[in-house]
């Protein structure tokens, strides 16, 4: 870093360049007088206040979490929850013998979720906390694969198992199939159907199918997949062929929405074919990241050989997880929220969030430049694309311009068979109030006149929303086909 000059003729040598004079006051023992190294450890320690300020200042360049409408993850909790998490941050959840009360809170949360999801016998359901739904899905997939191998000892390990799902699944399922050498059989999108079709899923099943994944709340547009219809189709398949194919419900978001707002919807352990369910406590479970939950309807659904027991931490602890050490703070916070809200409280919070989503979706549609794909009436999430007659801008332009005001609204293309469709998605969460929604709409109204005056969309490649080009560089033919 070059020496700083203040125009006084008194230029300091590089060895005494201050990041902020108040940090160090030119006294190395008190704080910082040189730029800190970025890719290697510094030679000596810093004052805690200086280290804090350096990290704090750099993090200011991150986006504002509350304005991040891309993420499903909770960005606001009550101060009491934050205090409680701070009190538990040094507790390692795996040390169940040392922290028996934290372990008991985890057990109670599993029991509460089993009851919420209509397990035939909530006391017999088994489950665990995880770092999030990605780990929970890995565990559920491992259980499906091991159950299939048990039922087919003559074909395994020679035959390659497969897992059936919609192309709209979250990337964790692609990871599972890659990591655990399972063939991913995906039902593509078609027309205005943006998720799994039960009959198409059944047609992909065979004797090597370990299960079918149903998504209760698609990441792409917030819609529920028809879990009951999927189970009915698999029941008919079993009657015709004898194939028994279990279902896992990926309820990362919807499993904490549907029980409170869609009580007549049948999707959970009420369906005998549903073997396991996961959810993210840090999404609509209303907990800061990262905690997820994986539950199985009974002991039979979770093969015993996947559970390990260790005694070197004291006691004899069963453990089923990909991670070993992790903090107990999120589990304590989840139990706090269950106690704090109860069913009525969760219903009120989720309904308020859905109300914001539906109202904002309607107001975005009323602007006249956009077409809604979903309306926030399932997950509190809606997706929209530009109206057919809009030619001068696209959703990538909308996303780019909203980012200038601090709003993080993702724009992306849909997967196989609908790569032609690009959308923006708005995720409404607890803390995204009607007031904030009104401010977002004001920014839409402010930006649209400018977008309507563009000669053409400013992003040449829809798959690379950050690659901006002047439209004069594009062939006229590609322009007209956009």
C-alpha positions as CSV (number, residue, x, y, z in Angstrom):
1,X,0.0,0.0,0.0
2,X,1.4,3.4,-1.0
3,X,2.1,6.0,1.7
4,X,-0.7,8.3,2.5
5,X,-0.3,11.9,1.7
6,X,-2.4,14.6,3.3
7,X,-0.9,17.5,1.2
8,X,1.3,18.7,4.2
9,X,4.6,17.5,2.9
10,X,4.8,15.1,5.9
11,X,4.5,11.7,4.1
12,X,4.7,8.7,6.3
13,X,6.8,5.7,5.3
14,X,5.1,2.5,4.3
15,X,5.9,0.8,7.6
16,X,3.6,3.2,9.4
17,X,0.6,3.3,7.1
18,X,-2.5,3.2,9.3
19,X,-5.6,1.2,8.4
20,X,-7.3,3.7,10.8
21,X,-5.2,6.0,12.9
22,X,-7.6,5.5,15.8
23,X,-6.9,1.8,15.8
24,X,-3.2,2.0,16.6
25,X,-2.4,5.7,17.2
26,X,1.0,4.9,15.6
27,X,1.7,2.5,18.5
28,X,2.2,-1.1,17.3
29,X,1.6,-2.4,20.9
30,X,-1.8,-0.7,21.0
31,X,-3.2,-1.7,17.6
32,X,-2.7,-1.7,13.9
33,X,-0.1,0.3,12.1
34,X,0.4,-1.8,8.9
35,X,-2.0,-3.4,6.5
36,X,-2.8,-6.9,7.8
37,X,-1.7,-9.8,5.6
38,X,-4.7,-11.4,3.8
39,X,-3.4,-14.8,2.9
40,X,-1.0,-15.7,5.7
41,X,-1.0,-15.3,9.5
42,X,0.3,-12.0,10.8
43,X,3.6,-12.0,12.6
44,X,2.0,-11.2,16.0
45,X,-1.3,-10.6,17.7
46,X,-3.5,-7.6,17.4
47,X,-5.6,-5.9,20.0
48,X,-9.0,-7.5,20.1
49,X,-10.8,-4.2,19.3
50,X,-8.6,-3.8,16.2
51,X,-9.1,-7.4,15.0
52,X,-12.8,-6.9,15.5
53,X,-13.0,-3.6,13.6
54,X,-11.0,-5.0,10.6
55,X,-13.4,-8.0,10.3
56,X,-16.5,-5.9,11.0
57,X,-15.6,-3.3,8.4
58,X,-15.0,-5.9,5.7
59,X,-18.3,-7.7,6.5
60,X,-20.2,-4.4,5.9
61,X,-19.7,-5.1,2.2
62,X,-22.0,-8.1,2.4
63,X,-25.6,-7.8,1.5
64,X,-28.1,-7.0,4.1
65,X,-29.6,-10.3,5.3
66,X,-33.0,-8.9,6.0
67,X,-33.2,-7.7,2.4
68,X,-32.1,-11.0,1.0
69,X,-35.2,-12.3,-0.7
70,X,-33.2,-15.1,-2.3
71,X,-32.7,-17.1,0.9
72,X,-35.2,-19.3,2.7
73,X,-33.0,-19.1,5.8
74,X,-34.2,-17.2,8.9
75,X,-32.7,-13.7,9.2
76,X,-34.5,-12.5,12.4
77,X,-35.1,-13.9,15.8
78,X,-36.2,-12.3,19.1
79,X,-33.4,-11.0,21.4
80,X,-34.2,-13.7,24.0
81,X,-33.4,-16.4,21.4
82,X,-30.1,-14.8,20.6
83,X,-29.2,-14.7,24.3
84,X,-30.1,-18.3,24.7
85,X,-28.0,-19.3,21.7
86,X,-25.1,-17.4,23.1
87,X,-25.4,-19.3,26.4
88,X,-25.2,-22.6,24.5
89,X,-22.6,-21.8,21.9
90,X,-19.9,-23.7,23.8
91,X,-21.9,-26.9,24.1
92,X,-21.0,-29.7,21.7
93,X,-24.2,-31.4,20.9
94,X,-22.5,-34.8,20.4
95,X,-21.4,-34.8,24.1
96,X,-24.7,-36.1,25.2
97,X,-23.4,-37.5,28.5
98,X,-21.8,-34.2,29.4
99,X,-24.8,-32.1,28.3
100,X,-27.8,-34.4,29.0
101,X,-30.3,-31.6,29.1
102,X,-29.3,-30.4,25.6
103,X,-29.7,-34.0,24.4
104,X,-33.1,-34.1,26.1
105,X,-34.2,-30.9,24.2
106,X,-33.2,-32.6,21.0
107,X,-35.3,-35.6,21.8
108,X,-38.3,-33.5,22.7
109,X,-38.0,-31.6,19.4
110,X,-38.1,-34.9,17.5
111,X,-41.1,-36.0,19.5
112,X,-42.9,-32.8,18.8
113,X,-42.2,-33.0,15.1
114,X,-43.3,-36.6,15.0
115,X,-46.6,-35.6,16.5
116,X,-47.0,-32.6,14.2
117,X,-46.4,-34.8,11.2
118,X,-48.9,-37.5,12.3
119,X,-46.5,-40.4,13.0
120,X,-48.6,-43.4,13.8
121,X,-46.9,-43.6,17.2
122,X,-44.9,-40.5,17.9
123,X,-43.1,-42.2,20.7
124,X,-41.9,-44.9,18.2
125,X,-40.7,-42.4,15.6
126,X,-37.0,-41.9,15.4
127,X,-35.1,-38.9,14.3
128,X,-32.2,-36.5,14.9
129,X,-31.1,-33.0,14.4
130,X,-28.7,-32.1,11.6
131,X,-26.8,-29.1,10.3
132,X,-29.6,-28.5,7.8
133,X,-31.9,-30.2,5.3
134,X,-29.0,-31.1,3.0
135,X,-27.5,-33.4,5.7
136,X,-31.0,-34.6,6.6
137,X,-31.6,-35.6,3.0
138,X,-28.3,-37.4,2.8
139,X,-29.3,-39.4,5.9
140,X,-32.8,-40.2,4.5
141,X,-31.3,-41.3,1.2
142,X,-28.8,-43.5,2.9
143,X,-31.6,-45.2,4.8
144,X,-33.6,-45.7,1.6
145,X,-30.5,-47.3,-0.1
146,X,-29.8,-49.6,2.8
147,X,-33.4,-50.8,3.0
148,X,-33.4,-51.5,-0.7
149,X,-30.1,-53.5,-0.3
150,X,-31.6,-55.5,2.5
151,X,-34.7,-56.4,0.4
152,X,-32.6,-57.3,-2.6
153,X,-29.5,-59.2,-1.4
154,X,-29.4,-61.1,-4.7
155,X,-29.0,-57.9,-6.8
156,X,-26.9,-55.7,-4.5
157,X,-24.1,-54.7,-4.9
158,X,-24.1,-55.8,-8.5
159,X,-27.1,-53.7,-9.6
160,X,-27.0,-50.0,-9.5
161,X,-29.8,-48.5,-7.3
162,X,-31.7,-45.5,-8.6
163,X,-33.7,-42.7,-6.9
164,X,-36.7,-41.0,-8.7
165,X,-37.4,-37.3,-8.2
166,X,-38.4,-34.2,-10.1
167,X,-35.8,-32.1,-11.9
168,X,-36.8,-29.3,-9.5
169,X,-35.2,-30.9,-6.5
170,X,-32.6,-29.0,-4.4
171,X,-29.0,-29.7,-5.4
172,X,-28.5,-31.8,-2.2
173,X,-30.3,-34.7,-4.0
174,X,-27.9,-34.5,-6.9
175,X,-25.1,-34.5,-4.4
176,X,-26.5,-37.5,-2.6
177,X,-26.8,-39.5,-5.9
178,X,-23.2,-38.6,-6.8
179,X,-21.7,-39.2,-3.4
180,X,-23.5,-42.5,-2.8
181,X,-23.4,-43.9,-6.3
182,X,-27.1,-43.8,-6.9
183,X,-28.6,-43.2,-10.4
184,X,-30.7,-40.0,-10.4
185,X,-33.8,-40.5,-12.4
186,X,-35.5,-37.1,-12.8
187,X,-38.9,-36.2,-14.1
188,X,-38.5,-33.1,-16.4
189,X,-40.6,-30.1,-16.3
190,X,-43.2,-29.8,-19.1
191,X,-45.2,-26.8,-20.2
192,X,-46.7,-25.2,-17.1
193,X,-46.0,-28.2,-14.9
194,X,-42.9,-27.1,-12.9
195,X,-42.5,-30.2,-10.6
196,X,-42.9,-33.9,-10.4
197,X,-45.8,-35.7,-12.1
198,X,-46.9,-38.8,-10.2
199,X,-47.5,-41.0,-13.3
200,X,-44.2,-39.9,-14.9
201,X,-42.4,-40.7,-11.7
202,X,-44.0,-44.2,-11.5
203,X,-42.9,-44.9,-15.1
204,X,-39.3,-44.4,-14.0
205,X,-39.5,-46.9,-11.1
206,X,-38.2,-50.5,-11.4
207,X,-36.8,-53.2,-9.2
208,X,-33.7,-51.1,-8.4
209,X,-35.6,-48.0,-7.3
210,X,-34.7,-47.2,-3.6
211,X,-37.5,-44.6,-3.3
212,X,-39.2,-41.5,-4.7
213,X,-38.6,-38.0,-3.4
214,X,-41.5,-35.6,-3.2
215,X,-40.9,-31.9,-2.5
216,X,-43.2,-30.0,-0.2
217,X,-42.3,-26.6,-1.4
218,X,-40.2,-26.4,-4.6
219,X,-37.1,-24.2,-4.4
220,X,-37.8,-23.0,-8.0
221,X,-41.3,-21.5,-7.5
222,X,-42.6,-22.4,-4.0
223,X,-45.2,-24.9,-5.1
224,X,-46.1,-28.1,-3.3
225,X,-45.7,-31.4,-5.1
226,X,-48.8,-33.8,-5.0
227,X,-47.5,-36.2,-2.3
228,X,-50.8,-38.0,-1.8
229,X,-51.3,-38.5,-5.5
230,X,-47.7,-39.8,-5.8
231,X,-48.4,-42.4,-3.0
232,X,-51.6,-43.5,-4.7
233,X,-49.8,-44.0,-8.0
234,X,-47.1,-46.1,-6.2
235,X,-49.8,-48.1,-4.4
236,X,-51.2,-49.0,-7.9
237,X,-47.7,-49.9,-9.1
238,X,-47.3,-52.3,-6.2
239,X,-50.6,-53.9,-6.9
240,X,-49.6,-54.5,-10.5
241,X,-46.0,-55.5,-10.1
242,X,-45.3,-56.2,-6.4
243,X,-42.7,-53.4,-6.3
244,X,-42.6,-51.7,-3.0
245,X,-41.2,-48.2,-3.4
246,X,-41.1,-45.9,-0.3
247,X,-41.5,-42.1,-0.4
248,X,-39.3,-39.5,1.3
249,X,-40.8,-36.1,1.7
250,X,-38.3,-33.2,1.4
251,X,-40.2,-30.7,3.5
252,X,-37.2,-28.4,3.9
253,X,-39.7,-25.4,3.9
254,X,-43.2,-26.8,3.5
255,X,-43.1,-29.2,6.5
256,X,-43.2,-26.2,8.8
257,X,-45.9,-24.4,6.7
258,X,-48.5,-27.0,5.7
259,X,-49.2,-28.3,9.3
260,X,-50.3,-24.9,10.3
261,X,-51.8,-23.3,7.2
262,X,-52.9,-26.3,5.1
263,X,-54.3,-28.7,7.7
264,X,-56.5,-30.6,5.3
265,X,-53.6,-31.4,3.0
266,X,-52.5,-35.0,3.4
267,X,-48.7,-35.3,2.8
268,X,-47.0,-36.7,5.9
269,X,-46.9,-39.9,7.9
270,X,-50.7,-40.2,7.5
271,X,-49.7,-41.8,4.2
272,X,-48.3,-45.3,5.0
273,X,-45.9,-45.1,2.1
274,X,-44.1,-42.1,3.5
275,X,-41.1,-43.5,5.2
276,X,-39.2,-40.3,6.2
277,X,-39.5,-36.5,6.3
278,X,-37.0,-33.8,6.6
279,X,-37.3,-30.1,7.4
280,X,-35.0,-27.1,8.0
281,X,-35.4,-25.6,11.4
282,X,-33.5,-22.6,10.1
283,X,-36.1,-21.9,7.4
284,X,-39.7,-21.8,8.4
285,X,-38.8,-23.4,11.7
286,X,-37.8,-19.8,12.4
287,X,-34.2,-20.5,13.7
288,X,-31.0,-18.9,12.7
289,X,-28.8,-21.3,10.6
290,X,-27.9,-24.1,10.8
291,X,-30.3,-26.8,12.0
292,X,-32.3,-29.4,10.2
293,X,-34.4,-32.4,11.2
294,X,-34.7,-35.9,9.8
295,X,-37.5,-38.2,11.0
296,X,-38.5,-41.8,10.2
297,X,-41.9,-43.2,10.8
298,X,-40.6,-46.1,13.0
299,X,-37.5,-48.1,13.8
300,X,-38.0,-50.3,10.8
301,X,-37.6,-47.4,8.4
302,X,-34.1,-46.6,9.8
303,X,-31.8,-49.6,9.5
304,X,-30.0,-50.3,12.7
305,X,-26.6,-50.7,11.1
306,X,-26.5,-47.0,10.2
307,X,-26.6,-46.1,13.9
308,X,-23.2,-46.0,15.6
309,X,-22.5,-46.1,19.3
310,X,-19.5,-44.6,21.0
311,X,-18.4,-44.6,24.6
312,X,-15.3,-42.4,24.5
313,X,-17.2,-39.3,25.4
314,X,-18.8,-41.0,28.4
315,X,-21.9,-43.2,28.4
316,X,-23.1,-45.2,25.5
317,X,-24.4,-42.8,22.8
318,X,-26.2,-43.8,19.6
319,X,-25.4,-41.4,16.8
320,X,-26.6,-41.1,13.2
321,X,-25.2,-38.1,11.4
322,X,-22.6,-37.1,8.9
323,X,-21.2,-34.5,11.2
324,X,-19.9,-35.3,14.7
325,X,-19.2,-32.2,16.6
326,X,-21.6,-29.3,16.2
327,X,-23.1,-26.6,18.5
328,X,-26.2,-27.3,20.7
329,X,-27.3,-23.6,20.4
330,X,-29.6,-24.1,17.4
331,X,-31.3,-27.1,19.0
332,X,-31.9,-25.1,22.2
333,X,-33.3,-22.3,20.0
334,X,-35.6,-24.7,18.2
335,X,-37.0,-25.9,21.5
336,X,-37.4,-22.3,22.6
337,X,-39.4,-21.5,19.5
338,X,-41.6,-24.5,19.9
339,X,-42.4,-23.5,23.5
340,X,-42.6,-19.8,22.6
341,X,-45.1,-20.1,19.8
342,X,-46.9,-23.4,20.1
343,X,-49.3,-24.4,17.3
344,X,-51.3,-21.2,17.4
345,X,-48.2,-19.0,17.4
346,X,-46.7,-20.8,14.4
347,X,-50.0,-20.5,12.6
348,X,-50.1,-16.8,13.2
349,X,-46.5,-16.2,12.1
350,X,-46.8,-18.3,9.0
351,X,-50.2,-16.9,8.0
352,X,-48.8,-13.3,8.3
353,X,-45.9,-14.3,6.1
354,X,-48.2,-15.9,3.5
355,X,-50.4,-12.8,3.6
356,X,-47.4,-10.6,2.8
357,X,-46.4,-12.9,-0.1
358,X,-49.8,-13.1,-1.6
359,X,-50.4,-9.3,-1.4
360,X,-47.0,-8.5,-2.8
361,X,-47.4,-11.0,-5.7
362,X,-50.8,-9.4,-6.6
363,X,-49.2,-5.9,-6.6
364,X,-46.3,-7.0,-8.7
365,X,-48.7,-8.5,-11.2
366,X,-50.8,-5.3,-11.2
367,X,-47.7,-3.4,-12.5
368,X,-48.5,-4.9,-15.9
369,X,-45.0,-5.9,-16.9
370,X,-44.9,-9.3,-15.2
371,X,-46.6,-12.7,-15.3
372,X,-46.9,-14.7,-12.1
373,X,-46.0,-18.4,-12.1
374,X,-46.9,-18.8,-8.4
375,X,-48.8,-16.5,-6.0
376,X,-47.4,-17.3,-2.6
377,X,-50.4,-19.3,-1.6
378,X,-48.4,-22.5,-0.8
379,X,-45.0,-21.6,0.4
380,X,-44.8,-17.8,1.1
381,X,-42.9,-17.6,-2.1
382,X,-43.8,-16.4,-5.5
383,X,-42.0,-16.5,-8.9
384,X,-42.6,-14.2,-11.9
385,X,-41.3,-13.7,-15.4
386,X,-41.8,-10.8,-17.8
387,X,-45.1,-10.5,-19.6
388,X,-45.2,-11.7,-23.2
389,X,-45.2,-8.2,-24.7
390,X,-42.2,-7.0,-22.7
391,X,-39.2,-6.9,-25.0
392,X,-36.9,-4.1,-23.7
393,X,-35.9,-5.8,-20.4
394,X,-36.0,-9.2,-18.7
395,X,-35.9,-10.6,-15.2
396,X,-32.1,-10.4,-15.1
397,X,-32.3,-6.6,-15.6
398,X,-34.9,-6.5,-12.8
399,X,-32.7,-8.4,-10.4
400,X,-29.7,-6.2,-11.3
401,X,-31.5,-3.0,-10.8
402,X,-33.1,-4.0,-7.5
403,X,-29.7,-5.0,-6.2
404,X,-28.7,-1.3,-6.6
405,X,-31.2,-0.5,-3.8
406,X,-29.9,-3.4,-1.6
407,X,-32.6,-5.9,-2.5
408,X,-31.3,-9.4,-3.3
409,X,-33.9,-10.9,-5.7
410,X,-32.5,-13.9,-7.7
411,X,-33.1,-14.3,-11.4
412,X,-32.4,-17.7,-12.9
413,X,-33.5,-20.1,-15.7
414,X,-35.6,-23.2,-15.0
415,X,-34.1,-26.7,-15.6
416,X,-34.5,-29.4,-18.2
417,X,-37.2,-28.9,-20.8
418,X,-37.9,-25.4,-19.6
419,X,-34.5,-23.7,-19.9
420,X,-36.3,-21.1,-22.0
421,X,-38.1,-19.8,-18.9
422,X,-36.3,-17.2,-16.8
423,X,-37.9,-16.0,-13.5
424,X,-37.3,-13.9,-10.4
425,X,-38.3,-15.4,-7.1
426,X,-39.3,-13.6,-3.9
427,X,-39.0,-15.5,-0.6
428,X,-41.0,-14.0,2.2
429,X,-39.9,-14.8,5.7
430,X,-40.7,-13.8,9.3
431,X,-39.3,-10.3,9.5
432,X,-40.1,-9.3,5.9
433,X,-43.0,-7.1,6.9
434,X,-45.8,-5.5,4.9
435,X,-43.8,-2.2,5.3
436,X,-40.7,-3.7,3.7
437,X,-42.9,-5.2,1.0
438,X,-44.3,-1.8,0.3
439,X,-40.7,-0.4,0.0
440,X,-39.8,-3.1,-2.4
441,X,-42.8,-2.3,-4.5
442,X,-41.8,1.4,-4.5
443,X,-38.4,0.4,-5.9
444,X,-40.2,-1.6,-8.6
445,X,-42.3,1.4,-9.5
446,X,-39.2,3.6,-9.6
447,X,-37.1,1.3,-11.8
448,X,-39.7,0.3,-14.3
449,X,-39.9,3.5,-16.3
450,X,-36.2,3.3,-16.8
451,X,-36.3,-0.3,-17.8
452,X,-39.1,0.3,-20.2
453,X,-36.8,2.9,-22.0
454,X,-34.0,0.4,-22.5
455,X,-33.4,-0.5,-26.2
456,X,-33.2,-4.2,-25.2
457,X,-32.3,-6.5,-22.3
458,X,-28.8,-5.7,-20.9
459,X,-27.8,-9.3,-20.1
460,X,-26.7,-11.3,-23.1
461,X,-26.6,-14.7,-21.5
462,X,-29.5,-15.6,-19.2
463,X,-27.4,-18.3,-17.6
464,X,-24.8,-15.8,-16.5
465,X,-26.8,-13.0,-14.9
466,X,-23.6,-11.0,-14.0
467,X,-22.4,-10.8,-17.6
468,X,-23.7,-7.5,-18.8
469,X,-23.2,-6.4,-22.4
470,X,-24.4,-3.5,-24.6
471,X,-27.2,-4.7,-26.9
472,X,-25.4,-3.3,-29.9
473,X,-23.0,-6.2,-29.6
474,X,-25.7,-8.7,-30.1
475,X,-26.8,-10.1,-33.5
476,X,-30.2,-8.7,-34.4
477,X,-31.7,-12.2,-34.9
478,X,-30.8,-13.3,-31.3
479,X,-32.3,-10.0,-30.1
480,X,-35.7,-10.6,-31.6
481,X,-35.8,-14.2,-30.4
482,X,-35.3,-13.3,-26.7
